[in-house]
Amino acid sequence: MLNSGVNRIFLLALPKFWYMRSYLLVASVMLFTFFVSCVKENTPPDTTPPVDLNLPAETFMDVEYGYDAAQKMDIYLPAKRTTATTKVLFLMHEGAWFMGDKSEYQPIVDTLKQRLPDWAIVNINYRLAAMDGNWFPTQELDINKAILTVLDNRNKFAISDKWVYIGESAGGHLALLQGYKNNIKIKPKAIVNFYGPSDLNSMMTNPGPDSPPVNLLEMLFNNTATVSSPITYINAQSPPTITFQGTDDLLVPAYQATNLHQKLKAANVPEKLVMYPHEGHGFSDISIYTNAFDQAIAFLNIHVK
């Protein structure tokens, strides 16, 4: 875990007698020296920008942002990055909140590194729901914690605050939720959503033929369906959003995307909805994904300056 792994130190109560202040001064200096040399967990993040303006590309795998084994992320930093110019793309994997792993997105990471060579990429794992726990808002909180960890170390990594969230299916839901709801400390410049659910209440009342069973969704979201629905938080300040959706999606029905974009449009938020006829949940041909990435990058070029 970044800046962690050292025991905390608890200061003893100070003596009451004023005439011992000289001894206390010496003791305080010694304690402070020990504190600085040993305690890392309680120190503020390293916010000193790197001096070298010609930084090499670096990759950090399995960076911890929490104590659970699943709370890890991979960070890919481009060469010659700076805090002023280097944009960042955060990836959130699919898997119906119960499955999936960031390792499955390595081909997407490689594609994005080729298409956006000057961008940093953060590929996030989060704790998965299970029948015996890790129900919502666990996944939301993990995504938020990972993003705030990167934010705390932004200058150390030499990256800008021009961020984009991208997710697929459950990851699309988490990207939308993070961008619309948890955006007080940093708001993304844009969101790229691949067929992510946006309104959990309507998913439960009007599920698709292949949607997770309603009782499973009720257990997973644990009476948080409204506050865990991205559509709840749309307003005029919401980030620009592009969504890719198959018209024949049986898992996440197409109305999830159309309703989302109707509300974005009503709030005058820059948006684009790309519907692929006869496509289901996950597109059938690589050419469709190529087209989607072409349109996504064009969208980002407009809205992420």
C-alpha positions in Angstrom: 0.0 0.0 0.0 1.4 3.4 -0.9 3.1 5.1 2.1 2.0 2.3 4.5 3.2 -0.7 6.4 4.8 1.0 9.5 3.4 0.8 13.0 1.7 3.9 14.4 3.4 5.8 17.3 1.3 7.1 20.2 2.8 10.1 22.1 3.0 9.9 25.9 1.4 12.5 28.0 3.7 15.5 28.5 5.1 16.1 32.1 3.4 18.9 33.9 6.3 20.8 35.4 7.4 23.8 33.4 11.0 23.6 34.7 11.4 20.4 32.7 10.9 22.2 29.4 14.5 22.1 28.4 14.5 18.3 28.7 11.3 18.1 26.9 12.8 20.1 24.0 15.6 17.6 23.7 13.2 14.7 23.9 10.9 16.3 21.4 13.7 16.7 18.9 14.7 13.1 19.3 11.1 11.9 19.0 10.5 14.0 15.9 13.6 12.6 14.3 12.5 9.0 15.1 9.0 9.8 13.9 10.1 11.2 10.5 12.5 8.3 9.9 10.1 5.6 10.9 6.5 6.6 10.3 5.3 6.7 6.8 1.6 5.8 7.1 0.7 9.1 8.8 2.7 11.4 6.6 1.0 13.3 3.8 1.3 12.1 0.2 4.4 13.0 -1.7 3.3 16.0 -3.7 6.7 17.1 -5.0 6.7 17.1 -8.8 9.6 15.2 -10.2 12.5 17.4 -11.2 13.3 15.4 -14.4 11.1 16.7 -17.2 12.3 13.8 -19.5 10.9 11.0 -17.4 11.1 7.4 -18.8 8.0 5.2 -19.2 7.2 3.3 -16.0 4.8 0.5 -15.0 3.7 -0.3 -11.5 1.8 -3.6 -11.2 -0.4 -4.6 -8.2 -0.2 -1.2 -6.5 -2.1 -1.6 -3.2 -4.7 1.0 -2.3 -6.2 -1.0 0.6 -5.5 -4.0 2.9 -7.6 -6.6 1.0 -5.8 -8.7 -1.6 -8.3 -7.5 -4.3 -7.6 -3.8 -3.6 -4.8 -3.4 -6.2 -4.3 -1.5 -9.4 -1.8 -1.5 -12.3 -0.4 2.0 -13.3 1.1 2.6 -16.7 3.0 5.9 -17.0 4.1 7.2 -20.4 7.5 8.8 -21.1 8.0 12.5 -20.9 4.9 12.9 -18.7 4.2 16.1 -16.8 1.6 17.2 -14.2 0.4 19.8 -16.8 -0.2 17.7 -19.8 -0.4 13.9 -19.1 -4.0 12.8 -19.2 -5.2 9.7 -17.3 -7.6 6.9 -18.3 -9.0 4.7 -15.5 -10.3 1.2 -16.5 -13.0 -0.6 -14.5 -13.6 -4.3 -15.5 -16.8 -6.1 -16.1 -18.2 -9.2 -14.4 -21.7 -8.5 -13.0 -20.0 -7.2 -9.8 -19.4 -10.8 -8.8 -16.6 -11.8 -11.3 -13.8 -10.4 -13.3 -10.2 -9.2 -12.9 -8.0 -6.4 -14.2 -5.7 -9.0 -15.8 -8.4 -9.7 -18.4 -8.1 -6.1 -19.6 -4.4 -6.4 -20.6 -5.3 -6.5 -24.4 -7.4 -3.3 -23.9 -4.4 -1.7 -22.0 -2.1 -2.6 -24.9 -4.6 -1.2 -27.4 -5.0 2.1 -25.5 -1.2 2.5 -25.1 -0.9 2.3 -28.9 -3.8 4.6 -29.6 -3.1 7.1 -26.7 0.6 6.8 -26.2 0.9 10.1 -24.2 -1.8 9.0 -21.7 -1.3 7.3 -18.3 -3.6 4.3 -17.7 -4.8 2.9 -14.3 -6.4 -0.5 -14.4 -8.3 -1.2 -11.2 -9.3 -4.3 -9.3 -12.0 -4.1 -6.7 -13.5 -6.5 -4.1 -16.1 -8.8 -5.7 -19.5 -9.4 -4.3 -20.2 -12.9 -3.0 -23.2 -14.7 -1.5 -21.8 -14.2 2.0 -20.8 -10.5 1.7 -19.0 -7.7 -0.1 -22.4 -6.3 -1.1 -22.9 -2.7 -2.3 -21.5 -0.2 -1.8 -18.2 -2.2 -1.4 -17.4 -2.0 -5.1 -18.2 1.7 -5.3 -16.1 2.5 -2.3 -13.2 0.6 -3.7 -13.2 2.5 -7.0 -13.4 5.7 -5.1 -10.5 4.7 -2.8 -8.3 3.7 -5.7 -9.0 7.0 -7.5 -8.3 9.1 -4.4 -5.0 7.1 -3.8 -3.9 8.1 -7.3 -5.0 11.7 -6.6 -3.0 11.9 -3.4 0.1 10.8 -5.4 -0.6 12.7 -8.6 2.5 14.9 -8.5 4.6 11.9 -7.6 3.4 10.1 -10.7 3.7 13.3 -12.7 0.2 13.2 -14.2 -2.4 15.9 -14.7 -5.9 16.1 -13.3 -7.4 15.6 -16.8 -9.0 12.2 -16.1 -11.4 9.9 -18.0 -13.3 6.9 -16.6 -14.0 3.9 -18.9 -15.9 0.7 -18.0 -17.7 -2.2 -19.5 -21.0 -3.6 -18.1 -20.6 -3.6 -14.3 -17.5 -1.6 -14.9 -19.5 0.9 -16.9 -21.9 1.2 -14.1 -19.0 1.9 -11.7 -17.4 4.4 -14.0 -20.7 6.3 -14.3 -21.4 6.2 -10.6 -17.9 7.4 -9.7 -18.1 10.2 -12.3 -21.6 11.5 -11.4 -21.7 10.9 -7.7 -18.2 10.8 -6.2 -16.7 13.8 -7.9 -16.2 16.3 -5.2 -12.4 16.0 -5.0 -11.9 15.4 -8.7 -14.4 15.3 -11.5 -13.5 13.4 -14.7 -13.4 15.3 -18.0 -15.4 12.5 -19.6 -16.8 9.0 -19.2 -16.8 6.1 -21.7 -19.5 3.6 -21.0 -19.8 0.2 -22.7 -23.4 -1.1 -22.0 -23.3 -0.3 -18.2 -26.5 -0.3 -16.1 -27.6 3.2 -15.2 -30.9 2.7 -13.3 -30.9 -0.3 -10.9 -34.5 0.2 -9.9 -35.7 -0.2 -13.5 -33.4 -3.2 -13.9 -35.2 -4.9 -11.1 -38.7 -4.0 -12.3 -38.1 -4.5 -16.0 -35.1 -6.9 -16.3 -33.8 -8.3 -19.6 -34.2 -12.0 -20.3 -30.6 -12.7 -19.3 -30.4 -10.1 -16.5 -29.3 -11.4 -13.1 -32.2 -12.7 -11.0 -34.1 -9.9 -9.2 -33.5 -11.5 -5.8 -29.8 -11.6 -6.5 -29.8 -7.9 -7.5 -31.8 -7.1 -4.4 -29.2 -8.9 -2.2 -26.3 -7.4 -4.0 -27.5 -3.8 -3.8 -28.8 -4.2 -0.3 -31.5 -1.5 -0.3 -29.1 0.9 -2.1 -30.6 0.7 -5.6 -31.5 4.4 -5.8 -28.2 5.8 -4.3 -26.2 3.2 -6.4 -27.8 4.3 -9.7 -25.8 6.7 -11.8 -28.9 8.3 -13.3 -29.8 9.6 -9.8 -27.0 12.1 -9.9 -27.1 13.6 -13.3 -27.1 17.4 -13.4 -25.8 20.2 -15.5 -22.3 19.7 -14.1 -22.1 16.0 -15.0 -19.1 15.1 -17.2 -19.5 14.5 -20.9 -20.5 10.9 -21.5 -20.4 8.5 -24.5 -22.2 5.2 -24.4 -21.9 2.1 -26.7 -24.9 -0.2 -26.6 -26.3 -3.1 -28.5 -30.0 -2.9 -29.4 -30.5 -6.6 -28.7 -28.7 -6.7 -25.3 -30.5 -9.3 -23.2 -28.5 -8.7 -20.1 -28.5 -4.9 -19.8 -31.5 -3.8 -21.8 -31.0 -1.0 -24.3 -33.4 1.3 -22.4 -30.8 1.6 -19.7 -28.7 3.6 -22.2 -31.4 5.5 -23.9 -32.9 6.7 -20.6 -29.5 7.7 -19.4 -28.8 9.8 -22.5 -32.3 11.4 -22.4 -31.6 12.6 -18.9 -28.1 13.8 -19.9 -29.5 15.7 -22.9 -32.2 17.3 -20.7 -29.5 18.5 -18.4 -27.5 20.0 -21.3 -24.6 17.6 -20.7 -22.4 16.9 -23.7 -23.3 13.3 -24.7 -23.3 10.7 -27.4 -25.1 7.4 -27.6 -24.0 4.9 -30.2 -26.4 2.1 -30.8 -25.3 -1.0 -32.7 -28.2 -2.8 -34.4 -28.7 -6.5 -33.6 -25.7 -6.6 -31.2 -26.0 -8.1 -27.7 -24.1 -7.7 -24.5 -20.6 -7.7 -25.8 -20.2 -7.1 -29.5 -19.9 -9.9 -32.0 -17.1 -8.6 -34.1 -13.8 -6.9 -33.5 -14.6 -4.3 -36.2 -17.4 -3.0 -33.9 -15.0 -2.5 -31.0 -12.6 -0.8 -33.4 -15.4 1.6 -34.5 -16.3 2.2 -30.8 -12.8 3.1 -29.9 -12.5 5.3 -32.9 -15.6 7.2 -31.8 -14.5 7.2 -28.1 -11.2 8.8 -28.9 -12.8 11.4 -31.2 -15.1 12.2 -28.3 -12.2 12.5 -25.9 -10.3 14.8 -28.3 -13.2 17.2 -28.1 -13.9 17.2 -24.4 -10.6 16.5 -22.7 -8.3 19.4 -23.3 
